[in-house]
Structure formats: C-alpha cells, structure tokens
C-alpha cells in the first residue's frame, strides 16, 4: 500500500505545482487600464487651472501715489505716462502703495478729494494720482521706492486712472510713508 500513497502524494504535488504555477500573485499582476468613455463616465473630469508654462501671471497693478502738486505738471486722467515720468513721481512721492487694480476703488473710498483745479493750487499741496501698470506684478506690495522703481516692467509705462487734490491726509494709513 505504500505505493498507492506515494502515487497519490506525487499526484497531489503535481497538482499543487500546477495550481501554484497558474495562480498569479497580486504583486505579479499587471494592471490593465480600462478604457473610459468620457460621455458615459460618472467620474468628474479634473481640469488644471494652472498655466502650462512656468511664467508668472501677467497682472495689472495700481500704483497709488501722493505727491506735491508741482510734480504732476500737465498729467491728466487717461494719459499714457512714460517710465521716466513714473520714476519722477515715485521719487517725489510722500506716500505710495502698489496693489492689484481690482482693489483700487476700495482704497480710494477712504480718501477725501476736493474739486479744486490742480493747475491753480499751491505747488506744495498733496495730489493723489493712481496709475495702472500692465505686467506690474513684480511691483506688487513693495514698501521701498527704490524697489518699486527697480521692478517697473520692461515697457515702463502706465495709464493715469485718477488724479485729484486731497482735502487732507486722512485715509492714508495703508500707504507706505517715505
């Protein structure tokens, strides 16, 4: 009888080896991606909001300045202003602030303006001027005039959006003082 048990034992070994050889363990499994039909998929589609390139976002900033009246010369609202004029304004600014253009109106709400003609007021009177500068993201939130000038965009120009005489200096708490 030992022969029968040995035979059965060998057959069981062979069957065991066949089972082991035919069974694939999870580590050895190759995961095949299933095709997805976007029209019938219940999975949400994720779209990245980041730009594909690594360049910084182009941003229009508002440069808020308080300068003496003699500095503004013949500058008017909607005038295009050159880099050298911007630098002159920054050099003579008593107060300044550079923000995103979207918050400009909020900043101006705290200021008090007069209806005086800028050409006829005393040359030492404070004038508020807001200049929008395209691609000025490097100027944003700078607290030193030199850094502000150094970070002017390469085209170095802006558009005057507001110019007015200030009634007093109240409302300039958020501005940087020179």
Buried (B, 14 or more C-beta within 10 A) or exposed (E): EEEEEEEEEEEEEEEEEEEEEEEEEEEEEEEEEEEEEEEEEEEEEEEEEEEEEEEEEEBBBBBBBBBBBEBBEEBEEEBEBEBEBBBBBBEBBBBBBBBBBEEBEEBBEEBEBEEBEBEEBEEEBBBBBBBBBBBBBBBBEBEEBEEBBEBBBEEBBBBBBBBBBBBEBEBBEEBBEE
